[in-house]
Amino acid sequence: MAEKVPEGTQSSSYAKRVDPKRDALSSEQTEFMRKMELAQWQKNLSKRQGRNVITGLIIGAVVAGIYGYTFYSVSQEKFMDELEEEAKSARARLPKTSAN
């Protein structure tokens, strides 16, 4: 696909695709390929790091929100308080014995 050349132009080896497994490359060429791959990886690294930080902050905010909401909703529950009041009133209605 990369080797197709539009009509009327000459083919040059400048942008030719190279398959390192199929083509015999010199050590200089493989070293140059490694350097270029590293340069591309480092160029994209800052973009990925920025996106990773933003993603981490969003996930952290969601977790903190869920955690906070859980504490907020549990603090509003009066279920146990009502049960304790009912138990106190039930104990008060029972006759006093030596076991109580």
PyMOL commands that set and color helices and strands:
alter all, ss='L'
color gray80, all
select helices_A, chain A and resi 27-76+79-93
alter helices_A, ss='H'
color red, helices_A
deselect
rebuild
show_as cartoon
